[in-house]
Amino acid sequence: MPDRLKRDLKAFFRSYNQAIELATEMLFSLASTELIEETSLVSKERIGCGEILENHSFIFHNDYLGQVTPELRAYVGCAAQLLGDIDEFDLIKVHFGSGKVSFMKYDDFSKGEPLLLKKSKSTLERPRF
């Protein structure tokens, strides 16, 4: 393990095992549709932009991904693992109840009505207990 990672673990957690336990707990918590909706609403307030669409999804620019809640970042990160690199996309849409995350790329996002060039959607399976 690199020295920098060891220092971070020591600074933020009691032990490596505690870090693993907390990470596992967070990943399993992402199956909660209520948590995804709640963290989306908090994230919208935090970043001061984006849009809640008809109480079913939160859409925001990819540039703000680093500023949303850690839970929402992890949720989008899980969806991104299914697609690969998401840096090319302009907008991210988190669907509250379906376990889906959409990624959209536009021709020139800075103009008034940009043309949608590409849309990819990841569906995250809900664990069955």
PyMOL commands that set and color helices and strands:
alter all, ss='L'
color gray80, all
select helices_A, chain A and resi 3-12+16-29+33-47+62-67+70-83
alter helices_A, ss='H'
color red, helices_A
select strands_A, chain A and resi 51-53+57-61+91-95+100-106+116-123
alter strands_A, ss='S'
color yellow, strands_A
deselect
rebuild
show_as cartoon
